[in-house]
Structures are given as structure tokens and as C-alpha cells.
Amino acid sequence: MMEAESDLEPRVGPVPKGEPYFHPYHHPAAGWGAAKSVTKFLLDEGTLIEGPRAIMKMNHENGGFDCPGCAWPDDTKGLKLDICENGIKHVTWELTHKRADREMFARHTVSEMHEWSDFKLEDQGRLTEPMVYDAATDHYVPISWHDAFELVGRHLRNLENPNQASYYTSGRLGNEATFLYQLMARELGTNNLPDCSNMCHE
């Protein structure tokens, strides 16, 4: 089940592909209902093979990884399925075969995408390369990694005060990359590193 905004009425009839929906659900939140929901999600994302493989490694030591969905502590007794439905969805999003490539951005203006729901934006898939906004065409267009770093660096150097910038990134970023990112901010002279979980949950 994909939840929509709380002021929407339950949808009656078939749901158009790519649109959020919700409906009353009066059964247990776990068990077969959750298994059915997860299986449908794996099918929709095209990850029916690699999805279960990743799920079996999630929150396990010795070659496993922590769930990207939350900071719930691992079970020290070694549960085989120390996971939840939302955690499985997070991992499946990471494995999706959907791609938000340059062709997708060429088809849609930024003004058009501004009207899309969060669900529809997420449903376009993973970015494939750096993009920059072109005000003349109202499109995101490709930019090389070198030019992207130059653009960011130029704006950071032109700040009157380093605290005018806020260094925010996804909670899914690994520890090593996060360490380098905060080190860069501190080298530039600011401690303006808002906690991504706070910003997301607020």
C-alpha cells in the first residue's frame, strides 16, 4: 500500500500507474499482508531476484549491511529476518532498474516536474549523471563532473561568509563519504551541517 496525502479520499477503481493511492486496511500490519505488499513492490521495481538476496544480508554482520531506512539497532541474537516492510522498500529503491537519464529530463520541463508528487518524482528512478538547470529552456541538462565541481566551487568561494552555505546530504550516504563531506565543510570554515534525519522528519 502506498500512502497519499491524508486529505485525499480513498480511490475507487483501478489506479493509474505512477500515481499514489491509499485505501482502508483493517488487517494485521505484519504477516501475509506485509509479505504480499513487499512482493508486489519487488515486482514493480523489477528486483525480484536481487531484492531478496539483499534483504537476506540486511542488518547482518559478516558481509551484510545496515538497513538504509532507520537507525534501529541490530538484534544481538542474530535474527534471520531482522527487517521491516519499509526497510525492504528502501533497499528495493536502491536496487531499482529505473533511470532518470538525460532523455527523461529532455522530455519534461522543471516547471512541469514541479507539479509532480513526491511519489512520481521518486518513481522516475536513479540519476545517471550530474545535471544543471538551464533557465533559458527550463530544463535540467547534463554537465560533466569536472564542470559540476567547478560550478559548486565557484559559488562557495564567492560567499561572503562560509556560514551562508548549508552542507546537507542523504542519510543513506556511507560513513566514509560522510566523514569526507563534513571535513570539507569544516576546512571551508563552517560547522553548518544540519542533521539529515532531523530535516527529513521535520
Backbone as ProteinMPNN parsed JSONL, in Angstrom:
{"seq_chain_A": "MMEAESDLEPRVGPVPKGEPYFHPYHHPAAGWGAAKSVTKFLLDEGTLIEGPRAIMKMNHENGGFDCPGCAWPDDTKGLKLDICENGIKHVTWELTHKRADREMFARHTVSEMHEWSDFKLEDQGRLTEPMVYDAATDHYVPISWHDAFELVGRHLRNLENPNQASYYTSGRLGNEATFLYQLMARELGTNNLPDCSNMCHE", "coords_chain_A": {"N_chain_A": [[0.845, -1.192, 0.0], [0.619, 2.174, -0.902], [0.884, 5.216, 0.61], [-1.02, 8.189, 0.35], [-1.559, 11.787, 0.371], [-3.102, 12.902, 3.399], [-5.549, 14.218, 3.145], [-6.829, 13.226, 0.975], [-9.427, 11.373, -0.642], [-10.25, 7.883, -0.361], [-9.289, 5.976, -3.18], [-11.408, 4.767, -5.748], [-11.762, 2.018, -7.831], [-9.547, 1.17, -10.644], [-6.036, 2.007, -10.311], [-4.171, 4.537, -11.796], [-1.002, 3.971, -13.33], [1.925, 4.884, -11.6], [0.832, 6.74, -9.893], [0.165, 7.898, -6.568], [-1.701, 6.189, -4.004], [-4.254, 5.223, -1.639], [-6.018, 3.077, 0.586], [-8.604, 1.923, 2.8], [-7.477, -0.294, 5.371], [-7.869, -3.108, 7.206], [-6.6, -5.209, 8.432], [-4.051, -7.281, 10.067], [-0.868, -5.605, 10.549], [1.434, -6.91, 9.919], [2.739, -10.113, 8.816], [1.051, -12.138, 6.344], [-0.122, -10.124, 4.809], [1.8, -8.06, 4.77], [3.853, -9.474, 3.508], [2.729, -9.908, 0.973], [2.488, -7.25, 0.087], [5.19, -6.466, 0.0], [6.199, -8.264, -1.921], [4.802, -7.428, -4.21], [5.916, -4.912, -4.467], [8.605, -5.519, -5.003], [8.263, -6.753, -7.489], [7.203, -4.613, -9.014], [9.387, -2.901, -9.09], [11.159, -4.388, -10.496], [13.015, -6.101, -9.263], [13.061, -8.759, -8.433], [14.85, -10.857, -8.14], [17.486, -9.899, -7.236], [16.574, -8.38, -5.128], [15.458, -10.034, -2.892], [17.912, -11.274, -2.264], [19.468, -9.153, -1.31], [17.889, -8.428, 0.871], [18.219, -10.591, 2.613], [20.769, -10.129, 3.507], [20.632, -7.807, 4.86], [21.08, -5.914, 7.813], [22.83, -7.749, 8.96], [25.864, -9.137, 10.177], [29.223, -9.87, 8.969], [29.623, -9.528, 6.024], [27.189, -8.376, 5.538], [24.913, -5.534, 5.603], [23.835, -2.393, 7.027], [20.428, -1.48, 7.394], [19.122, 1.007, 5.231], [16.939, 2.452, 5.995], [16.384, 3.272, 8.681], [17.616, 3.921, 12.042], [17.424, 1.765, 13.724], [18.562, -0.456, 16.205], [20.685, -3.335, 15.611], [19.748, -6.754, 16.15], [21.201, -8.59, 18.7], [21.092, -11.306, 18.924], [21.086, -12.45, 16.512], [18.862, -12.603, 14.609], [17.191, -14.036, 11.823], [15.59, -12.617, 10.049], [15.705, -9.694, 10.554], [14.17, -7.261, 9.966], [11.989, -4.781, 8.403], [8.924, -3.872, 6.702], [9.092, -1.299, 5.516], [11.861, -0.957, 5.511], [12.625, -2.899, 3.648], [11.488, -1.78, 1.378], [13.064, 0.532, 1.139], [15.592, -0.592, 0.515], [14.933, -1.801, -1.895], [14.356, 0.41, -3.486], [16.943, 1.371, -3.785], [17.966, -0.591, -5.434], [16.576, -0.377, -7.792], [15.825, -0.626, -11.295], [15.029, 1.493, -12.728], [15.722, 4.573, -14.378], [16.56, 7.984, -14.19], [17.399, 9.6, -16.691], [19.218, 11.619, -19.153], [17.488, 11.779, -21.329], [14.965, 11.579, -20.144], [14.871, 13.988, -18.7], [14.98, 15.75, -20.815], [12.486, 15.469, -21.907], [10.75, 16.617, -20.087], [9.93, 19.699, -18.59], [11.287, 21.736, -15.924], [9.358, 23.237, -14.645], [7.099, 21.724, -15.2], [7.715, 19.32, -13.837], [7.737, 20.298, -11.29], [5.117, 20.266, -10.498], [4.626, 17.638, -10.026], [3.972, 14.836, -7.857], [5.719, 13.806, -4.83], [5.97, 11.071, -4.897], [5.779, 10.461, -7.663], [8.067, 11.754, -8.639], [10.109, 10.302, -7.319], [9.621, 7.884, -8.516], [10.719, 8.016, -11.012], [13.273, 7.048, -11.002], [16.851, 6.347, -10.616], [19.378, 8.906, -10.727], [21.617, 9.377, -13.467], [23.815, 10.87, -14.169], [25.582, 14.007, -13.557], [23.496, 16.923, -13.399], [22.422, 20.17, -14.511], [20.609, 23.199, -14.022], [19.063, 24.86, -16.712], [18.094, 27.936, -17.313], [17.145, 29.18, -19.595], [15.86, 27.277, -21.161], [14.306, 25.979, -19.335], [14.931, 23.441, -18.439], [16.602, 20.613, -16.956], [19.922, 19.95, -17.761], [22.639, 17.909, -19.017], [25.846, 17.949, -17.35], [29.367, 17.925, -17.112], [31.328, 16.016, -14.721], [33.64, 17.398, -13.946], [33.006, 20.088, -14.653], [30.801, 20.394, -13.019], [31.869, 20.249, -10.407], [33.512, 22.513, -10.577], [31.573, 24.516, -10.841], [30.162, 24.359, -8.38], [32.315, 24.879, -6.634], [32.99, 27.505, -7.406], [30.76, 28.986, -6.572], [30.879, 28.535, -3.806], [33.307, 29.74, -3.153], [32.684, 32.379, -3.627], [31.077, 33.191, -1.567], [30.256, 35.49, 1.029], [30.53, 34.803, 3.656], [31.411, 31.743, 5.146], [29.376, 30.467, 6.574], [27.081, 30.955, 5.2], [26.438, 28.884, 3.616], [24.857, 25.695, 3.615], [25.492, 22.403, 4.516], [24.23, 19.665, 3.464], [23.193, 16.299, 3.221], [22.142, 13.028, 2.047], [20.809, 10.628, 4.368], [21.47, 8.1, 3.642], [24.026, 8.038, 2.796], [27.274, 6.628, 3.007], [29.524, 5.994, 5.845], [32.238, 6.683, 5.341], [32.178, 8.473, 3.135], [30.577, 10.44, 4.27], [32.239, 11.35, 6.33], [34.316, 12.578, 4.856], [32.851, 14.56, 3.616], [31.894, 16.22, 5.73], [34.356, 17.016, 6.655], [35.304, 18.591, 4.571], [33.489, 20.75, 4.756], [34.191, 21.809, 7.259], [36.835, 22.514, 6.803], [36.405, 24.589, 5.086], [35.475, 26.42, 6.829], [33.094, 26.3, 8.353], [30.554, 24.99, 10.532], [28.148, 24.221, 9.724], [26.271, 21.882, 9.432], [23.539, 20.448, 9.017], [21.506, 17.945, 10.54], [20.528, 15.265, 8.633], [18.437, 13.514, 9.186], [16.862, 14.912, 11.015], [15.979, 17.032, 9.372], [14.546, 15.679, 7.396], [12.53, 14.374, 8.889], [11.261, 16.503, 10.071]], "CA_chain_A": [[0.0, 0.0, 0.0], [1.336, 3.438, -0.943], [0.041, 6.217, 1.241], [-1.086, 9.502, -0.274], [-1.812, 12.843, 1.335], [-4.181, 12.497, 4.304], [-6.817, 14.847, 2.827], [-7.403, 12.589, -0.198], [-10.412, 10.334, -0.423], [-9.802, 6.593, -0.901], [-9.559, 5.834, -4.605], [-12.287, 3.671, -6.132], [-11.448, 1.572, -9.184], [-8.116, 0.952, -10.936], [-5.13, 3.112, -10.021], [-3.246, 4.805, -12.9], [0.384, 3.656, -12.999], [2.749, 6.024, -11.223], [0.132, 7.666, -9.015], [-0.003, 7.378, -5.203], [-3.059, 5.866, -3.639], [-4.399, 4.557, -0.364], [-7.338, 2.527, 0.81], [-8.732, 1.409, 4.17], [-6.88, -1.615, 5.574], [-8.305, -3.486, 8.541], [-5.979, -6.485, 8.766], [-2.78, -7.099, 10.786], [0.142, -4.85, 9.806], [2.525, -7.805, 9.534], [2.24, -11.394, 8.315], [0.882, -12.347, 4.916], [-0.412, -8.854, 4.15], [3.072, -7.383, 4.527], [4.581, -10.27, 2.51], [2.119, -9.619, -0.323], [2.853, -5.882, -0.277], [6.616, -6.441, -0.348], [6.366, -8.983, -3.184], [4.33, -6.54, -5.276], [6.889, -3.832, -4.613], [9.759, -6.099, -5.686], [7.875, -6.954, -8.884], [7.057, -3.312, -9.667], [10.711, -2.312, -9.288], [11.981, -5.284, -11.307], [14.132, -6.584, -8.446], [12.572, -9.982, -7.798], [15.986, -11.739, -7.862], [18.483, -9.266, -6.371], [15.909, -7.846, -3.94], [15.536, -10.979, -1.765], [19.318, -11.503, -1.889], [19.88, -8.023, -0.468], [17.107, -8.476, 2.106], [18.795, -11.599, 3.5], [22.026, -9.599, 4.037], [20.373, -6.566, 5.589], [21.204, -5.968, 9.277], [23.616, -8.91, 9.343], [27.304, -8.96, 10.147], [29.933, -10.772, 8.064], [29.219, -9.345, 4.639], [25.896, -7.716, 5.433], [24.906, -4.068, 5.655], [22.757, -1.823, 7.832], [19.263, -1.0, 6.656], [19.177, 2.453, 4.997], [15.669, 3.074, 6.343], [16.34, 3.895, 10.003], [18.767, 3.63, 12.895], [17.034, 0.754, 14.699], [19.748, -1.276, 16.474], [20.656, -4.738, 15.197], [19.495, -7.734, 17.198], [22.46, -9.281, 19.024], [20.891, -12.751, 18.899], [21.224, -12.929, 15.148], [17.618, -12.96, 13.951], [17.372, -14.25, 10.392], [14.866, -11.578, 9.317], [15.659, -8.52, 11.421], [13.831, -6.256, 8.961], [10.594, -4.37, 8.373], [8.417, -3.639, 5.347], [9.656, -0.057, 4.977], [13.279, -1.186, 5.234], [12.703, -3.625, 2.378], [11.203, -0.82, 0.309], [14.247, 1.38, 0.984], [16.623, -1.341, -0.2], [14.462, -2.011, -3.258], [14.569, 1.674, -4.204], [18.357, 1.449, -4.134], [18.248, -1.584, -6.468], [15.681, -0.207, -8.927], [16.392, -0.521, -12.64], [14.533, 2.729, -13.333], [16.761, 5.584, -14.502], [16.22, 9.347, -14.578], [18.539, 9.949, -17.539], [19.107, 12.897, -19.865], [16.302, 11.734, -22.185], [13.808, 11.885, -19.314], [14.876, 15.422, -18.392], [14.706, 16.481, -22.052], [11.044, 15.381, -22.184], [9.936, 17.328, -19.094], [10.493, 20.932, -18.053], [11.317, 21.806, -14.466], [8.04, 23.734, -14.223], [6.186, 20.576, -15.241], [8.058, 18.394, -12.759], [7.409, 20.958, -10.017], [3.738, 19.915, -10.18], [4.543, 16.207, -9.744], [4.02, 14.422, -6.453], [6.991, 13.21, -4.415], [5.946, 9.682, -5.36], [6.073, 10.417, -9.1], [9.471, 12.12, -8.813], [10.909, 9.146, -6.898], [9.343, 6.768, -9.414], [11.488, 8.148, -12.254], [14.467, 6.219, -10.874], [18.123, 6.9, -10.166], [20.114, 9.802, -11.623], [22.705, 8.686, -14.156], [24.934, 11.79, -14.38], [25.269, 15.336, -12.995], [22.613, 17.771, -14.196], [22.398, 21.57, -14.091], [19.409, 23.868, -14.522], [19.215, 25.835, -17.79], [16.934, 28.823, -17.188], [16.646, 29.563, -20.919], [14.975, 26.227, -21.672], [13.561, 25.43, -18.207], [15.235, 22.014, -18.371], [17.891, 20.165, -16.453], [20.747, 19.455, -18.865], [23.847, 17.253, -18.497], [27.067, 18.709, -17.112], [30.431, 16.985, -16.765], [31.709, 16.038, -13.313], [34.62, 18.479, -13.763], [32.307, 21.368, -14.671], [29.914, 20.445, -11.847], [32.695, 20.623, -9.255], [33.924, 23.899, -10.77], [30.413, 25.368, -10.576], [29.951, 24.382, -6.929], [33.451, 25.564, -6.023], [32.919, 28.941, -7.69], [29.741, 29.58, -5.7], [31.36, 28.502, -2.424], [34.378, 30.743, -2.997], [32.126, 33.73, -3.719], [30.294, 33.514, -0.383], [30.848, 36.477, 1.925], [30.8, 34.107, 4.9], [31.176, 30.3, 4.926], [28.137, 30.024, 7.207], [25.957, 31.168, 4.299], [26.164, 27.603, 2.97], [24.442, 24.595, 4.475], [26.011, 21.162, 3.932], [23.202, 18.659, 3.747], [23.212, 15.16, 2.306], [21.222, 11.954, 2.387], [21.174, 9.719, 5.444], [21.918, 6.836, 3.055], [25.446, 8.134, 2.475], [28.106, 5.81, 3.88], [30.32, 6.699, 6.855], [33.473, 7.239, 4.782], [31.835, 9.654, 2.346], [30.079, 11.448, 5.209], [33.393, 11.92, 7.016], [34.991, 13.489, 3.935], [31.96, 15.69, 3.341], [31.918, 17.15, 6.862], [35.709, 17.556, 6.733], [35.361, 19.68, 3.599], [32.758, 21.895, 5.308], [34.961, 22.399, 8.354], [38.009, 23.151, 6.204], [35.942, 25.85, 4.499], [35.267, 27.359, 7.927], [31.75, 26.294, 8.933], [30.05, 23.772, 11.151], [26.745, 24.248, 9.342], [25.988, 20.543, 8.928], [22.272, 20.02, 9.618], [21.291, 16.507, 10.566], [19.577, 14.948, 7.577], [17.245, 12.874, 9.743], [16.028, 15.976, 11.556], [15.355, 17.794, 8.3], [13.558, 14.821, 6.738], [11.399, 14.088, 9.762], [10.536, 17.73, 10.343]], "C_chain_A": [[0.879, 1.24, 0.0], [0.429, 4.522, -0.403], [0.101, 7.524, 0.472], [-1.311, 10.548, 0.806], [-3.076, 12.506, 2.127], [-5.519, 13.111, 3.937], [-7.468, 14.247, 1.577], [-8.436, 11.554, 0.211], [-9.865, 9.015, -0.96], [-10.204, 6.464, -2.361], [-10.44, 4.614, -4.844], [-11.954, 3.301, -7.571], [-9.96, 1.435, -9.399], [-7.286, 2.207, -10.696], [-4.211, 3.335, -11.214], [-1.805, 4.569, -12.467], [1.143, 4.932, -12.666], [2.06, 7.026, -10.326], [0.011, 7.06, -7.613], [-1.467, 7.085, -4.925], [-3.073, 5.315, -2.221], [-5.811, 4.008, -0.274], [-7.408, 2.005, 2.236], [-8.176, -0.013, 4.268], [-7.141, -2.026, 7.017], [-7.725, -4.82, 8.999], [-4.684, -6.246, 9.55], [-1.732, -6.412, 9.911], [1.304, -5.723, 9.358], [1.935, -9.071, 8.917], [2.085, -11.408, 6.81], [0.567, -11.06, 4.165], [0.856, -8.093, 3.812], [3.872, -8.127, 3.465], [4.044, -10.005, 1.109], [2.514, -8.236, -0.816], [4.301, -5.796, -0.735], [6.855, -7.127, -1.689], [5.922, -8.126, -4.361], [5.336, -5.43, -5.533], [8.132, -4.324, -5.352], [9.469, -6.301, -7.171], [7.811, -5.627, -9.639], [8.41, -2.683, -9.975], [11.624, -3.2, -10.119], [13.167, -5.852, -10.567], [13.769, -7.883, -7.732], [13.707, -10.944, -7.45], [16.951, -11.086, -6.873], [17.878, -8.688, -5.103], [15.968, -8.805, -2.759], [16.969, -11.279, -1.329], [19.811, -10.387, -0.965], [19.17, -8.06, 0.874], [17.722, -9.452, 3.104], [20.132, -11.149, 4.099], [21.821, -8.379, 4.929], [20.375, -6.802, 7.097], [21.902, -7.241, 9.762], [25.103, -8.568, 9.263], [27.905, -9.921, 9.12], [29.415, -10.681, 6.628], [27.874, -8.691, 4.445], [26.03, -6.208, 5.465], [23.729, -3.612, 6.502], [21.633, -1.328, 6.926], [19.358, 0.513, 6.449], [17.927, 3.183, 5.459], [15.636, 3.771, 7.68], [17.563, 3.467, 10.801], [18.404, 2.617, 13.974], [18.211, -0.184, 14.949], [19.577, -2.722, 16.025], [20.397, -5.645, 16.397], [20.766, -8.549, 17.453], [22.329, -10.797, 18.98], [20.9, -13.324, 17.487], [19.933, -13.4, 14.501], [17.835, -13.069, 12.445], [16.704, -13.159, 9.563], [14.637, -10.387, 10.238], [15.37, -7.3, 10.556], [12.376, -5.842, 9.123], [10.204, -4.075, 6.927], [9.016, -2.375, 4.731], [11.143, -0.195, 4.673], [13.477, -1.914, 3.921], [12.442, -2.679, 1.213], [12.395, 0.1, 0.064], [15.313, 0.666, 0.166], [16.224, -1.549, -1.657], [14.603, -0.746, -4.085], [16.024, 1.81, -4.639], [18.695, 0.523, -5.306], [17.467, -1.351, -7.76], [16.442, -0.093, -10.246], [15.922, 0.752, -13.351], [15.636, 3.793, -13.314], [16.181, 6.926, -14.93], [17.398, 9.881, -15.385], [18.273, 11.247, -18.294], [17.881, 12.932, -20.783], [15.043, 12.073, -21.389], [13.732, 13.379, -19.024], [14.617, 16.261, -19.638], [13.21, 16.494, -22.372], [10.21, 16.262, -21.264], [10.65, 18.586, -18.618], [10.495, 20.876, -16.532], [9.975, 22.309, -13.933], [7.019, 22.609, -14.213], [6.453, 19.634, -14.074], [7.751, 18.975, -11.386], [5.994, 20.607, -9.563], [3.587, 18.435, -9.84], [4.554, 15.948, -8.244], [5.404, 13.884, -6.122], [7.095, 11.774, -4.916], [6.34, 9.596, -6.835], [7.525, 10.776, -9.373], [10.381, 10.951, -8.456], [10.785, 8.007, -7.896], [10.084, 6.879, -10.738], [12.78, 7.343, -12.202], [15.697, 6.995, -10.444], [18.72, 7.851, -11.208], [21.295, 9.053, -12.241], [23.941, 9.559, -14.359], [24.587, 13.134, -13.746], [24.396, 16.14, -13.953], [22.658, 19.189, -13.636], [21.179, 22.235, -14.721], [19.771, 24.898, -15.573], [17.965, 26.709, -17.802], [16.327, 29.164, -18.54], [15.641, 28.547, -21.458], [14.07, 25.633, -20.597], [13.719, 23.909, -18.134], [16.51, 21.799, -17.567], [18.656, 19.567, -17.63], [22.025, 18.843, -18.293], [25.011, 18.23, -18.339], [28.143, 17.705, -16.692], [30.738, 17.073, -15.273], [32.677, 17.187, -13.048], [33.921, 19.834, -13.696], [31.362, 21.509, -13.469], [30.69, 20.856, -10.608], [33.168, 22.069, -9.362], [32.792, 24.862, -10.433], [30.15, 25.491, -9.078], [31.064, 25.159, -6.241], [33.4, 27.064, -6.219], [31.908, 29.623, -6.774], [30.198, 29.593, -4.241], [32.437, 29.553, -2.185], [33.829, 32.165, -2.986], [31.239, 34.108, -2.526], [31.012, 34.565, 0.463], [31.256, 35.844, 3.247], [30.524, 32.622, 4.687], [29.894, 29.775, 5.556], [26.895, 30.305, 6.357], [25.579, 29.88, 3.56], [25.759, 26.574, 4.011], [24.82, 23.295, 3.78], [25.129, 19.994, 4.367], [23.349, 17.514, 2.754], [22.283, 14.075, 2.817], [21.738, 11.121, 3.541], [21.659, 8.376, 4.934], [23.405, 6.869, 2.699], [26.269, 7.344, 3.485], [28.971, 6.641, 4.819], [31.551, 7.368, 6.262], [33.199, 8.516, 3.994], [31.332, 10.786, 3.242], [31.229, 12.129, 5.938], [34.101, 12.931, 6.121], [34.159, 14.739, 3.686], [31.992, 16.705, 4.482], [33.299, 17.772, 7.024], [35.87, 18.728, 5.769], [34.675, 20.925, 4.152], [33.569, 22.588, 6.394], [36.231, 23.08, 7.827], [37.64, 24.496, 5.577], [35.55, 26.866, 5.565], [33.885, 27.376, 8.538], [31.435, 24.942, 9.56], [28.563, 23.615, 10.826], [26.386, 22.937, 8.631], [24.679, 20.043, 9.552], [22.103, 18.519, 9.52], [20.196, 16.153, 9.567], [18.314, 14.305, 8.125], [16.309, 13.911, 10.341], [15.258, 16.685, 10.436], [14.273, 16.971, 7.601], [12.326, 14.646, 7.614], [10.609, 15.345, 10.089], [9.703, 18.153, 9.147]], "O_chain_A": [[1.793, 1.349, 0.818], [-0.676, 4.722, -0.907], [1.164, 7.919, -0.005], [-1.262, 10.247, 1.999], [-4.007, 11.902, 1.594], [-6.552, 12.595, 4.363], [-8.534, 14.698, 1.16], [-8.334, 10.939, 1.272], [-9.092, 9.018, -1.918], [-11.327, 6.803, -2.736], [-10.249, 3.564, -4.229], [-11.872, 4.174, -8.435], [-9.182, 1.566, -8.454], [-7.772, 3.327, -10.857], [-3.522, 2.399, -11.62], [-1.427, 4.93, -11.353], [1.02, 5.939, -13.363], [2.636, 8.069, -10.019], [-0.217, 5.859, -7.474], [-2.359, 7.668, -5.542], [-2.025, 4.981, -1.669], [-6.699, 4.451, -1.003], [-6.377, 1.678, 2.823], [-8.375, -0.831, 3.369], [-6.683, -1.362, 7.947], [-8.301, -5.485, 9.86], [-4.263, -5.097, 9.68], [-1.701, -6.604, 8.696], [2.084, -5.313, 8.498], [0.764, -9.093, 8.539], [2.861, -10.788, 6.083], [0.949, -10.915, 3.004], [0.99, -7.545, 2.717], [4.503, -7.5, 2.614], [4.819, -9.891, 0.16], [2.838, -8.059, -1.99], [4.61, -5.139, -1.73], [7.628, -6.63, -2.509], [6.588, -8.098, -5.395], [5.578, -5.053, -6.679], [8.654, -3.631, -6.225], [10.33, -6.05, -8.014], [8.301, -5.522, -10.763], [8.569, -2.012, -10.995], [12.752, -2.809, -10.42], [14.222, -6.07, -11.163], [14.126, -8.084, -6.571], [13.549, -11.77, -6.551], [17.212, -11.635, -5.803], [18.579, -8.518, -4.105], [16.484, -8.43, -1.706], [17.215, -11.513, -0.146], [20.483, -10.645, 0.033], [19.773, -7.758, 1.904], [17.746, -9.179, 4.305], [20.584, -11.721, 5.091], [22.723, -7.972, 5.661], [19.764, -7.748, 7.596], [21.601, -7.747, 10.843], [25.536, -7.81, 8.395], [27.186, -10.689, 8.481], [28.845, -11.633, 6.095], [27.451, -8.47, 3.311], [27.132, -5.67, 5.366], [22.753, -4.341, 6.676], [21.876, -0.823, 5.83], [19.646, 1.238, 7.401], [17.848, 4.405, 5.333], [14.934, 4.771, 7.827], [18.43, 2.748, 10.304], [19.021, 2.612, 15.04], [18.809, -0.67, 13.989], [18.474, -3.267, 16.053], [20.786, -5.33, 17.521], [21.335, -9.127, 16.527], [23.336, -11.505, 18.997], [20.743, -14.529, 17.292], [19.898, -14.478, 13.906], [18.58, -12.281, 11.863], [17.195, -12.81, 8.49], [13.509, -10.111, 10.647], [16.212, -6.412, 10.422], [11.621, -6.459, 9.874], [11.057, -4.035, 6.04], [9.404, -2.376, 3.563], [11.636, 0.376, 3.701], [14.389, -1.591, 3.159], [13.102, -2.768, 0.177], [12.709, 0.417, -1.084], [15.876, 1.242, -0.765], [17.067, -1.483, -2.552], [14.936, -0.817, -5.268], [16.306, 2.304, -5.731], [19.605, 0.813, -6.083], [17.683, -2.069, -8.737], [17.542, 0.456, -10.307], [16.375, 1.048, -14.457], [16.39, 3.896, -12.346], [15.418, 7.011, -15.893], [18.288, 10.534, -14.84], [17.243, 11.892, -18.102], [17.298, 13.996, -20.993], [14.158, 12.768, -21.888], [12.655, 13.972, -19.092], [14.091, 17.369, -19.535], [12.72, 17.414, -23.027], [9.085, 16.623, -21.61], [11.834, 18.546, -18.282], [9.79, 20.067, -15.929], [9.511, 21.855, -12.887], [6.17, 22.543, -13.324], [5.52, 19.199, -13.399], [7.532, 18.234, -10.428], [5.703, 20.646, -8.368], [2.514, 18.018, -9.404], [5.08, 16.743, -7.466], [6.175, 13.545, -7.02], [8.168, 11.318, -5.31], [7.148, 8.747, -7.211], [8.156, 10.176, -10.243], [11.314, 10.639, -9.196], [11.733, 7.249, -8.1], [10.08, 5.928, -11.519], [13.329, 6.99, -13.246], [15.611, 8.13, -9.977], [18.586, 7.632, -12.412], [21.895, 8.193, -11.596], [25.009, 9.042, -14.687], [23.424, 13.382, -13.428], [24.543, 16.043, -15.171], [22.9, 19.391, -12.446], [20.767, 21.874, -15.823], [20.669, 25.714, -15.37], [16.903, 26.275, -18.248], [15.125, 29.413, -18.633], [14.681, 28.917, -22.133], [13.162, 24.864, -20.911], [12.775, 23.187, -17.812], [17.379, 22.668, -17.501], [18.109, 18.777, -18.4], [22.451, 19.217, -17.201], [25.141, 19.199, -19.087], [27.847, 16.74, -15.988], [30.446, 18.084, -14.634], [32.552, 17.878, -12.037], [34.197, 20.637, -12.804], [31.151, 22.613, -12.966], [30.238, 21.705, -9.84], [33.222, 22.779, -8.358], [33.019, 25.902, -9.814], [29.94, 26.591, -8.566], [30.805, 25.993, -5.374], [33.727, 27.821, -5.305], [32.167, 30.711, -6.258], [29.935, 30.554, -3.518], [32.47, 30.184, -1.128], [34.439, 33.06, -2.401], [30.709, 35.218, -2.477], [32.235, 34.53, 0.594], [32.209, 36.288, 3.886], [29.499, 32.271, 4.102], [29.372, 28.747, 5.125], [25.784, 29.94, 6.741], [24.513, 29.805, 2.949], [26.252, 26.579, 5.139], [24.513, 23.1, 2.604], [25.265, 19.435, 5.455], [23.603, 17.744, 1.572], [21.707, 14.197, 3.898], [22.945, 10.925, 3.688], [22.206, 7.587, 5.704], [23.979, 5.841, 2.339], [25.991, 7.385, 4.683], [29.136, 7.844, 4.619], [31.88, 8.495, 6.632], [33.895, 9.518, 4.159], [31.631, 11.955, 2.997], [31.204, 13.342, 6.143], [34.449, 14.021, 6.574], [34.696, 15.84, 3.562], [32.103, 17.907, 4.242], [33.42, 18.911, 7.473], [36.494, 19.734, 6.104], [35.206, 22.03, 4.037], [33.627, 23.817, 6.441], [36.647, 24.111, 8.356], [38.451, 25.421, 5.54], [35.318, 28.035, 5.257], [33.515, 28.358, 9.182], [31.974, 23.906, 9.171], [27.82, 22.961, 11.558], [26.222, 22.891, 7.412], [24.716, 19.288, 10.523], [22.508, 17.899, 8.537], [19.081, 16.67, 9.641], [17.229, 14.525, 7.589], [15.091, 13.805, 10.192], [14.051, 16.909, 10.537], [13.214, 17.494, 7.255], [11.2, 14.759, 7.131], [9.41, 15.267, 10.357], [9.02, 19.176, 9.201]]}, "name": "protein", "num_of_chains": 1, "seq": "MMEAESDLEPRVGPVPKGEPYFHPYHHPAAGWGAAKSVTKFLLDEGTLIEGPRAIMKMNHENGGFDCPGCAWPDDTKGLKLDICENGIKHVTWELTHKRADREMFARHTVSEMHEWSDFKLEDQGRLTEPMVYDAATDHYVPISWHDAFELVGRHLRNLENPNQASYYTSGRLGNEATFLYQLMARELGTNNLPDCSNMCHE"}
